[in-house]
Amino acid sequence: MVCTRELYESSSGDRWLLVSAPDTGRVFVRHEPNAASGGRSIEVGIGDFLARGGQGPEHQALLHLIGSLTETAE
């Protein structure tokens, strides 16, 4: 069963999702372009997504999520 979590949705309707496929052990980011653009969804490994993406809000959202996983309760 594939699990997804929305990372970010732009004002134009593009969406970025964190996807986990437990059957394969693969975790990746899926970009779903808005319907009006007619583009196709792409899937990118987390490392590649962060390495090639710069500092866009979708990248910041992923970094925030990763950071939240390492926070410890005091």
Secondary structure, 3 states (H helix, E strand, C coil): CCEEEEEEECCCCCEEEEEEECCCCEEEEEEECCHHHCCCCEEEEHHHHHHHHCCCHHHHHHHHHHHHHHCCCC
